[in-house]
Amino acid sequence: MKNNILYIILCVCCSFTVMAQTGDNSPYSRFGIGDLSDDAFQHLKQMGSIGNAYTDAFHINIKNPASYSYLRTTAFDIGVYAKKSTLKTDNVSATQWTGNLEYLSLGFPLYNPLNQLLDREQKDISLGMTFTLKPQSTVSYDLATSDNSIDSLGTILRSYTGQGGTYKFLWGNSIKYKNLSFGVNLGYLFGKVTYNRSVDFIEIDQARQNRFSTDYNLKGFLYDIGLIYSKVLNRAEVEKGNGTDKKTLNVGLTFNSATSFSTESNIQNLGVFFVGTTSSVIDTSITTVRDQAGNGKLPGSIGLGLHYTSGEKWSIGADYSATSWSNYYNDGNNEAVGSLENTSSFAIGGYIRPNYKSFTSYWKRVYYRYGAYHRTDPRVIGGEQIKTQGITFGMGLPFIFQRKVSHANLGVDIGRSGMNTPIQENYFRFTLGFTFNDDEWFVKRKYN
């Protein structure tokens, strides 16, 4: 137990460095707070990123905090990804590989179900708690253009780079009474974003080259709440004890708060003269602003989900979410209310598991997951709102770790984004997640 806890602490400490190394080249991450991170963990991403009504005894679902009280074992979730993306314009395309750590999460039931077996009692109340660290958004781009439209200036080279992002640490709690569960995530949002821009007159001797740099720190608190109502549709048949599988319908509702945050910006504009081709600066004109305070607001959102499960054999679910990004503003990025548009998303997905009790075939115990999604993005380019759509597939592979059943979740996401904008992205995203389970936490000892 002690070794497991030390390992978790080490992973949390290392994650701050690893998460910052995104390496993506996403031009539209210049707007808003960057490219938004999906709150679905890998097992949910493989089902189209559904999660508003999804519950699981072994996996964590932070999309609806009401799901925590359905956990029956301690779960430590970690996820990574690799992504191949191709950016296209009318006459240029570029392909790159990127990858990163996506999240770390620890969840557990506050009352171990094994205690109910030992005490020979069935409780109507279940409690669950989680701790999660993950990105909220990422900013990463590196672009350059050349311009020969002004003959007297020759070739003008313009370069644009950006890096950084925001992160959130969540503490979640959930309580379930009979068929209804309620949960809440309390979180701290933080991060830093840097934008750089340069204008070089490369054919003019001793020209003043322009350098512009802006960075800001962001911090604030956030919360979201969720409800899940679960109904066993064939309870009478199940209670007869003839081995009939439960047929369960879940209805989930989520609400994310509109979150205020504070910013602290630094702005630097330089005119730089170089000696020949060397990097020696012989003269500069500088405009600098330090520690400029500002504010901002992230939008609220609401989500609805349905999920149907037939025992351990198969399931299917659908999610719809809407977010009021038109209320967003950010002094650190000079974005006012109305600079972004409201968004919506729709996803459908599920899994098939042929026979989770099979002793003769490992592949019959595997989860085979599928899904699809369609989303609108808050950023508007050339009068058009960015749209993203894709399909997902994956497998949940059970394995034994320290004499406990755990899971490896391997999947692929094939999609495209920005179809109606000047830059379109086609991508293949490969996901890998591990869920390590342990059912010995909080067990009451009968004998010492």
C-alpha positions as CSV (number, residue, x, y, z in Angstrom):
1,M,0.0,0.0,0.0
2,K,2.8,2.4,1.0
3,N,4.6,1.8,-2.3
4,N,1.4,2.4,-4.3
5,I,0.9,5.8,-2.6
6,L,4.5,6.9,-3.2
7,Y,4.1,5.9,-6.9
8,I,1.0,8.1,-7.2
9,I,2.7,11.1,-5.6
10,L,5.7,10.7,-7.9
11,C,3.4,10.6,-11.0
12,V,1.6,13.7,-9.9
13,C,4.9,15.6,-9.4
14,C,6.3,14.5,-12.8
15,S,3.0,15.3,-14.6
16,F,3.5,19.1,-14.5
17,T,6.6,18.8,-16.6
18,V,5.3,16.2,-19.0
19,M,1.9,17.9,-19.6
20,A,3.6,21.1,-20.6
21,Q,5.5,19.4,-23.5
22,T,2.7,19.3,-26.0
23,G,4.6,19.9,-29.3
24,D,1.4,20.4,-31.3
25,N,1.1,22.9,-34.1
26,S,-2.5,24.1,-33.9
27,P,-2.9,27.6,-35.5
28,Y,-6.4,28.2,-34.0
29,S,-5.1,27.7,-30.5
30,R,-4.2,31.4,-30.7
31,F,-7.8,32.3,-29.9
32,G,-9.6,31.9,-26.6
33,I,-7.6,30.0,-24.0
34,G,-6.4,27.5,-26.6
35,D,-7.6,24.1,-27.8
36,L,-9.9,22.7,-25.1
37,S,-9.1,19.4,-23.6
38,D,-11.8,16.7,-23.5
39,D,-12.8,15.6,-20.0
40,A,-13.5,12.1,-21.1
41,F,-10.9,9.5,-20.0
42,Q,-9.6,7.0,-22.5
43,H,-12.3,4.3,-22.0
44,L,-14.9,7.0,-22.7
45,K,-13.1,8.6,-25.6
46,Q,-13.3,5.2,-27.3
47,M,-17.1,5.5,-27.0
48,G,-17.3,8.9,-28.7
49,S,-16.6,10.7,-25.4
50,I,-20.0,10.0,-23.9
51,G,-20.1,10.3,-20.1
52,N,-23.1,12.4,-18.9
53,A,-25.0,9.2,-17.8
54,Y,-22.2,6.6,-17.8
55,T,-21.4,4.7,-14.6
56,D,-18.7,2.1,-14.0
57,A,-17.6,0.0,-11.0
58,F,-13.9,0.0,-12.1
59,H,-13.3,3.2,-14.2
60,I,-13.5,6.9,-13.2
61,N,-15.8,9.3,-15.1
62,I,-15.1,13.0,-14.3
63,K,-17.6,14.2,-16.9
64,N,-20.4,13.6,-14.4
65,P,-19.2,13.6,-10.7
66,A,-22.4,11.8,-9.7
67,S,-20.7,8.6,-11.1
68,Y,-18.1,8.4,-8.4
69,S,-20.5,6.8,-5.9
70,Y,-20.9,3.8,-8.4
71,L,-17.2,2.9,-7.9
72,R,-16.8,-0.5,-6.2
73,T,-13.0,-0.6,-6.2
74,T,-10.2,2.0,-5.8
75,A,-9.1,3.1,-9.3
76,F,-5.9,4.8,-10.4
77,D,-6.4,6.1,-14.0
78,I,-3.6,7.4,-16.2
79,G,-3.9,8.2,-19.9
80,V,-1.5,9.1,-22.8
81,Y,-2.0,9.7,-26.5
82,A,-0.1,9.9,-29.8
83,K,-1.6,12.0,-32.7
84,K,-0.8,12.2,-36.4
85,S,-2.3,15.3,-37.9
86,T,-2.3,16.8,-41.3
87,L,-2.9,20.5,-41.7
88,K,-4.1,21.6,-45.2
89,T,-4.8,24.9,-46.9
90,D,-5.6,25.5,-50.6
91,N,-2.1,24.7,-51.8
92,V,0.0,23.6,-48.8
93,S,-0.1,20.7,-46.4
94,A,2.0,19.6,-43.4
95,T,2.0,16.4,-41.3
96,Q,3.3,15.9,-37.8
97,W,3.3,13.5,-34.9
98,T,2.7,14.7,-31.3
99,G,1.9,13.1,-28.0
100,N,1.5,13.7,-24.3
101,L,0.3,12.6,-20.9
102,E,-3.5,13.5,-20.7
103,Y,-4.5,13.0,-17.1
104,L,-3.9,11.4,-13.7
105,S,-6.8,10.4,-11.5
106,L,-7.4,8.5,-8.2
107,G,-10.9,7.5,-7.2
108,F,-12.3,5.2,-4.5
109,P,-15.5,4.3,-2.7
110,L,-15.5,5.7,0.8
111,Y,-17.3,2.6,2.1
112,N,-15.8,-0.5,0.7
113,P,-18.4,-3.0,-0.7
114,L,-16.4,-5.8,0.9
115,N,-17.5,-4.4,4.3
116,Q,-21.1,-5.0,3.4
117,L,-20.3,-8.7,2.7
118,L,-18.4,-9.0,6.0
119,D,-21.2,-7.2,7.9
120,R,-23.9,-9.1,6.0
121,E,-25.9,-5.9,5.3
122,Q,-26.8,-4.0,2.2
123,K,-26.6,-0.2,2.5
124,D,-28.8,2.2,0.5
125,I,-26.1,4.9,0.6
126,S,-22.8,4.8,-1.4
127,L,-20.1,7.4,-1.3
128,G,-17.2,8.1,-3.7
129,M,-14.3,10.5,-3.9
130,T,-11.7,11.4,-6.6
131,F,-8.6,13.5,-7.2
132,T,-7.7,14.5,-10.7
133,L,-5.0,16.5,-12.5
134,K,-5.4,17.2,-16.2
135,P,-5.0,20.0,-18.8
136,Q,-7.9,22.4,-19.4
137,S,-6.5,23.8,-22.6
138,T,-3.3,23.9,-24.7
139,V,-1.7,26.6,-26.8
140,S,0.9,25.5,-29.3
141,Y,1.6,26.8,-32.8
142,D,4.5,27.8,-35.0
143,L,3.8,29.6,-38.3
144,A,5.6,31.8,-40.7
145,T,4.6,33.7,-43.8
146,S,6.5,35.8,-46.4
147,D,5.2,38.9,-48.1
148,N,6.5,40.7,-51.3
149,S,3.6,43.0,-51.9
150,I,5.5,46.2,-51.2
151,D,8.4,46.5,-53.7
152,S,10.4,49.1,-51.7
153,L,10.5,46.8,-48.6
154,G,11.5,43.6,-50.4
155,T,10.6,40.4,-48.6
156,I,8.9,40.7,-45.3
157,L,9.0,37.6,-43.1
158,R,6.3,37.3,-40.4
159,S,6.6,34.6,-37.7
160,Y,4.0,33.6,-35.1
161,T,4.6,31.2,-32.1
162,G,2.6,30.4,-29.0
163,Q,3.0,27.9,-26.2
164,G,1.6,27.1,-22.8
165,G,-1.9,26.3,-21.6
166,T,-4.1,25.9,-18.5
167,Y,-4.6,23.0,-16.1
168,K,-7.0,22.0,-13.4
169,F,-6.9,20.0,-10.2
170,L,-10.2,18.6,-9.2
171,W,-11.5,17.2,-5.9
172,G,-14.7,15.3,-6.5
173,N,-17.3,13.8,-4.2
174,S,-20.5,11.9,-4.8
175,I,-23.3,10.4,-2.7
176,K,-25.9,7.8,-4.0
177,Y,-29.1,7.0,-2.3
178,K,-31.0,4.0,-3.8
179,N,-31.5,5.0,-7.5
180,L,-30.4,8.7,-7.4
181,S,-26.8,10.0,-7.1
182,F,-25.5,13.5,-6.8
183,G,-21.9,14.7,-7.2
184,V,-19.7,17.8,-7.3
185,N,-16.2,18.6,-8.6
186,L,-14.4,21.5,-6.9
187,G,-11.3,22.6,-8.8
188,Y,-8.4,25.1,-9.1
189,L,-7.6,26.4,-12.5
190,F,-4.1,27.7,-13.3
191,G,-1.6,28.2,-16.2
192,K,0.5,30.4,-18.3
193,V,0.3,31.3,-22.0
194,T,2.9,33.1,-24.2
195,Y,2.5,34.6,-27.6
196,N,5.4,35.8,-29.8
197,R,5.3,37.7,-33.1
198,S,8.1,39.0,-35.2
199,V,8.4,41.1,-38.4
200,D,11.7,40.9,-40.3
201,F,12.7,43.0,-43.3
202,I,15.3,40.6,-44.6
203,E,16.4,42.4,-47.7
204,I,17.1,45.8,-46.1
205,D,20.5,46.4,-44.5
206,Q,20.4,47.6,-40.9
207,A,16.6,47.6,-40.8
208,R,14.9,47.6,-37.4
209,Q,13.4,44.2,-36.9
210,N,10.2,44.0,-34.8
211,R,9.7,41.7,-31.9
212,F,6.4,41.5,-30.0
213,S,5.8,39.3,-26.9
214,T,2.8,38.9,-24.6
215,D,2.4,36.4,-21.8
216,Y,-0.2,36.1,-19.0
217,N,-0.8,33.9,-16.0
218,L,-4.3,32.7,-15.3
219,K,-5.8,31.4,-12.1
220,G,-9.3,30.8,-10.6
221,F,-11.7,28.4,-9.0
222,L,-14.3,26.3,-10.7
223,Y,-17.0,23.8,-9.9
224,D,-19.5,21.5,-11.6
225,I,-22.3,19.3,-10.4
226,G,-24.1,16.2,-11.7
227,L,-27.1,14.0,-11.2
228,I,-27.7,10.4,-12.3
229,Y,-30.9,8.5,-12.0
230,S,-30.5,4.7,-12.5
231,K,-33.5,2.4,-13.2
232,V,-33.4,-1.4,-13.5
233,L,-36.1,-2.1,-16.1
234,N,-36.4,-5.8,-15.3
235,R,-36.1,-5.8,-11.5
236,A,-38.9,-8.4,-11.0
237,E,-37.1,-11.0,-13.2
238,V,-33.7,-10.2,-11.6
239,E,-35.1,-10.7,-8.1
240,K,-36.3,-14.2,-8.9
241,G,-32.7,-15.2,-8.9
242,N,-32.6,-17.2,-12.2
243,G,-29.5,-15.5,-13.5
244,T,-31.3,-12.9,-15.6
245,D,-29.0,-10.0,-16.6
246,K,-30.0,-6.5,-15.3
247,K,-31.3,-4.2,-18.0
248,T,-30.5,-0.7,-16.7
249,L,-31.3,2.8,-18.0
250,N,-29.4,5.8,-16.7
251,V,-30.4,9.4,-17.1
252,G,-27.7,12.0,-16.4
253,L,-27.6,15.7,-16.1
254,T,-24.5,17.9,-15.7
255,F,-24.0,21.6,-15.0
256,N,-20.6,23.4,-15.2
257,S,-20.4,26.8,-13.5
258,A,-19.5,30.0,-15.3
259,T,-16.1,30.6,-13.7
260,S,-14.4,34.0,-13.1
261,F,-10.6,34.1,-13.2
262,S,-7.8,36.6,-12.8
263,T,-4.9,37.3,-15.1
264,E,-1.5,39.0,-14.8
265,S,0.1,40.0,-18.1
266,N,3.5,41.1,-19.4
267,I,3.8,42.9,-22.7
268,Q,7.1,43.7,-24.5
269,N,7.6,45.4,-27.9
270,L,11.1,45.7,-29.3
271,G,12.7,47.3,-32.3
272,V,16.0,45.5,-32.8
273,F,19.0,46.3,-34.9
274,F,21.5,43.5,-35.8
275,V,25.1,43.7,-36.9
276,G,25.3,42.0,-40.2
277,T,24.2,38.4,-39.9
278,T,25.2,38.0,-36.2
279,S,22.8,38.2,-33.3
280,S,24.6,41.1,-31.6
281,V,22.0,43.8,-30.7
282,I,23.4,47.3,-31.1
283,D,20.3,49.3,-30.5
284,T,16.8,48.8,-29.3
285,S,13.6,50.7,-28.7
286,I,11.5,49.0,-26.0
287,T,8.0,49.3,-24.7
288,T,7.4,47.2,-21.7
289,V,4.4,46.6,-19.4
290,R,4.8,44.4,-16.4
291,D,2.3,42.6,-14.1
292,Q,-0.8,44.2,-15.7
293,A,-3.8,42.9,-13.7
294,G,-6.9,41.7,-15.6
295,N,-9.9,39.4,-15.3
296,G,-11.8,36.9,-17.4
297,K,-14.7,34.5,-17.4
298,L,-15.2,31.0,-18.6
299,P,-18.7,29.9,-19.7
300,G,-21.2,27.7,-18.0
301,S,-22.5,24.6,-19.7
302,I,-25.3,22.0,-19.4
303,G,-25.3,18.4,-20.5
304,L,-27.8,15.6,-20.8
305,G,-27.1,11.9,-21.3
306,L,-28.9,8.6,-21.6
307,H,-27.2,5.2,-21.2
308,Y,-28.7,1.7,-21.5
309,T,-26.8,-1.4,-20.3
310,S,-27.7,-5.0,-20.8
311,G,-25.9,-6.8,-18.0
312,E,-22.1,-7.1,-18.7
313,K,-22.8,-7.9,-22.4
314,W,-23.4,-4.6,-24.2
315,S,-24.4,-1.0,-23.8
316,I,-25.2,2.1,-25.8
317,G,-25.5,5.8,-24.8
318,A,-25.9,9.3,-26.2
319,D,-24.9,12.7,-24.9
320,Y,-25.8,16.3,-25.7
321,S,-24.0,19.4,-24.3
322,A,-24.3,23.1,-24.8
323,T,-21.9,25.8,-23.6
324,S,-22.4,29.6,-23.5
325,W,-19.0,30.7,-24.9
326,S,-20.6,34.1,-26.0
327,N,-20.2,35.2,-22.3
328,Y,-16.5,34.5,-22.3
329,Y,-13.9,37.3,-22.0
330,N,-10.2,37.5,-21.2
331,D,-8.3,40.7,-20.5
332,G,-5.0,38.7,-20.7
333,N,-5.7,38.0,-24.4
334,N,-7.6,41.2,-25.2
335,E,-10.8,39.3,-25.9
336,A,-14.2,40.9,-25.0
337,V,-17.6,39.5,-24.4
338,G,-19.0,38.2,-27.7
339,S,-15.6,37.3,-29.3
340,L,-16.5,33.6,-29.2
341,E,-19.7,31.8,-30.1
342,N,-21.9,29.4,-28.2
343,T,-21.1,25.7,-28.8
344,S,-22.9,22.3,-28.8
345,S,-21.8,18.7,-29.0
346,F,-23.5,15.4,-29.7
347,A,-21.9,12.0,-29.1
348,I,-23.1,8.4,-29.3
349,G,-21.3,5.2,-28.3
350,G,-21.2,2.0,-26.3
351,Y,-19.5,-1.4,-26.0
352,I,-19.9,-5.1,-26.7
353,R,-18.5,-7.7,-24.3
354,P,-19.2,-11.3,-25.5
355,N,-18.8,-13.1,-22.2
356,Y,-17.0,-11.6,-19.2
357,K,-17.1,-15.0,-17.4
358,S,-15.4,-16.9,-20.1
359,F,-12.6,-19.2,-19.0
360,T,-11.8,-20.6,-22.5
361,S,-11.3,-17.3,-24.4
362,Y,-9.6,-14.2,-23.3
363,W,-11.0,-12.2,-26.2
364,K,-14.6,-12.9,-25.1
365,R,-13.8,-11.0,-21.9
366,V,-12.6,-7.9,-23.7
367,Y,-14.6,-4.7,-24.1
368,Y,-15.1,-3.8,-27.8
369,R,-16.0,-0.1,-27.8
370,Y,-17.3,2.2,-30.6
371,G,-18.5,5.8,-30.9
372,A,-19.0,8.9,-33.0
373,Y,-19.2,12.7,-32.3
374,H,-19.9,16.1,-33.8
375,R,-18.9,19.3,-32.1
376,T,-18.9,23.0,-32.8
377,D,-15.9,25.1,-31.5
378,P,-16.3,28.5,-29.9
379,R,-13.8,30.1,-32.3
380,V,-15.0,31.8,-35.4
381,I,-12.6,32.0,-38.4
382,G,-13.6,34.1,-41.5
383,G,-17.2,34.3,-40.3
384,E,-17.4,30.5,-39.9
385,Q,-17.6,28.6,-36.6
386,I,-15.1,25.7,-36.5
387,K,-16.6,22.2,-36.6
388,T,-15.1,18.9,-35.6
389,Q,-16.4,15.4,-36.2
390,G,-15.0,11.9,-35.9
391,I,-15.5,8.2,-35.2
392,T,-13.8,6.2,-32.4
393,F,-13.0,2.5,-31.7
394,G,-11.2,0.8,-28.9
395,M,-10.7,-2.2,-26.7
396,G,-10.7,-2.6,-22.9
397,L,-8.2,-5.3,-22.1
398,P,-8.4,-6.9,-18.6
399,F,-5.2,-8.0,-16.9
400,I,-4.0,-9.0,-13.5
401,F,-1.9,-6.5,-11.5
402,Q,-0.9,-7.4,-7.9
403,R,-3.5,-10.2,-7.9
404,K,-6.3,-7.7,-8.9
405,V,-8.1,-7.3,-12.2
406,S,-7.2,-4.1,-13.9
407,H,-7.7,-2.7,-17.4
408,A,-5.7,-1.4,-20.3
409,N,-7.8,0.8,-22.7
410,L,-6.4,1.0,-26.3
411,G,-8.2,3.0,-28.9
412,V,-8.2,5.2,-32.0
413,D,-10.0,8.4,-32.9
414,I,-10.3,9.3,-36.6
415,G,-11.5,12.8,-37.3
416,R,-11.3,16.1,-39.0
417,S,-11.6,19.7,-37.8
418,G,-12.0,23.1,-39.5
419,M,-13.7,21.8,-42.7
420,N,-15.3,25.2,-43.3
421,T,-12.2,27.3,-42.5
422,P,-8.9,28.2,-44.3
423,I,-7.0,25.6,-42.4
424,Q,-8.4,22.0,-42.2
425,E,-7.0,19.4,-39.9
426,N,-7.3,15.6,-40.5
427,Y,-6.1,13.5,-37.6
428,F,-5.5,10.0,-36.3
429,R,-5.4,10.0,-32.5
430,F,-4.1,6.8,-30.7
431,T,-5.1,6.6,-27.1
432,L,-3.8,4.4,-24.3
433,G,-5.0,4.3,-20.7
434,F,-4.4,2.2,-17.7
435,T,-6.8,1.7,-14.8
436,F,-5.3,-0.1,-11.8
437,N,-7.9,-1.4,-9.4
438,D,-7.6,-2.4,-5.7
439,D,-10.5,-3.6,-3.6
440,E,-8.7,-3.6,-0.2
441,W,-8.8,0.1,0.6
442,F,-11.0,0.9,3.7
443,V,-11.7,-2.7,4.5
444,K,-12.6,-3.1,8.2
445,R,-10.5,-5.8,9.7
446,K,-12.3,-8.5,11.7
447,Y,-9.0,-9.7,13.3
448,N,-5.7,-7.9,13.8
